[in-house]
Every structure is written in C-alpha cells, then in structure tokens.
C-alpha cells in the first residue's frame, strides 16, 4: 500500500509542476495523469497512478475518431523543444496505422 510517506522519496529531478500533479492525482483515486517526463512517469507508475503521455492522448484521440491523423501533431511538437524518441514516434504512428515519419 502506498502512503503519504512515498512522497518523501520523490525524485529530486522532478520539477514543481510534476511534483504537484503527482500529489494531486495521488489524492484523487482513479485519476488519469498526463506525464511525459521519464522520472515523473517512473515514479507515478511505482505508486500505481494511471498515466498516459502526450502521444498516447493523440493516439486515443485518433482511435476515437476525434482527430484524423496523429502525424501533423507530432510534426508540430517536433518543432519545439519537447523531446520525443524516434522509436516512440514510430510505434505510435504504427498503432495509428499511419506511415512512419521518416
């Protein structure tokens, strides 16, 4: 069982935003937490929070028919300083049944 003491071991690499959102999600059972930071995702999984990343949200939107394609959003994201691993992009595009980006 996870207790408030778990937060004593929050990774020091987490920023105040990630820390706050993890604490909020922990206090609200059943919440779905959107996290992309690896350290934050790792910690959230360890305390059994439900998480999804930005690309996961885009994929779910495509599969639900809310958007026509994931690729245009990925291309916009790649023009920012938001880091996305090529393997993750390729996996999401495959699951979305879109051709590889490269």
N, C-alpha and C positions, 0 to 999 in steps of 0.2 A: 504494500500500500504506500502511496506517495503522500507525504505530509508537507507542511509548510517548511520543514527543515530541508527539503530538497532544494529550496531556493538559496540555501546557504552555499550550495555548490554550483551556482550559476557560473558558466564560463566567463572569465574576465574579458574575453574578446567581444562579448555582446555589448551592443550599444544600448542607450537608454530606451530607444524605441522597441527593440526586440525584447528587452527585459520586461518592459511594461505590458506588451501584448501577450507574452507568455504568461505572466502573472494573472492578467485578466482572463485569458482563456482557461487557465487552471481553476479559477474561481467560478467559472460557468461551465459546468459539465456538458459535454455534447457539442461544444463549440467547434467550428472548423476554422483553423488558423492558417492564414496565407503567409508562408515564410519562404524566403529564398536563400537566406544566409545559411551556409553549411553548419556552422557551430550552433546556431539557433535551432535549426531543424534536428540536428543530432540530439540536443538537449530535450527538445519538445517530444521527440519520439521516445526518449528514455523515460519520460514521465507520462507516457501514454496519451499525449494530446493528439487530436485528429489534425493532420496538416496536409496542405496542398501548396504547390508552388505556382508562380505566375503562369508558367507554361501548362501546368495541369488545369488551371482555370480556363485558359484559352482552349485547351483540348476538350474539356467538358462543354464549353460553350458551342464548339463546332459539332460535337456529337449530339447535342440537344437541339441543333438547328438554329441557334441564336446568332451565329456568325457563319459566313460561307466558307471562310478559309482562315487557317492559323498563320500561314506564311506572311501575309502583309504585316501582321502584328509583330512577328518575330523580326522581320526586316527593320521595322521602326525601333524596336528595342535594341537591336544590334548597333544602331547609330548613336546610342547613348553610352554612358559608362557602366551600364548594367552588364555584368559578366554572365554569359551563357556558354556552357561547354558544348562543343560541336556534337558530341555523342548524344547529349540530351536533346538537342535540337533535332537531330536525325531520327531519334526514337519517337519524339512527339509527332514529327511530320509523317512518319510511317504509320503510327496509330491513327492519325487524322486522314490517312490514305491520300497524302499529298506527296509529290516527288521530293526527293532530297533537295536541300537548299543549294548544295554545291554542284 
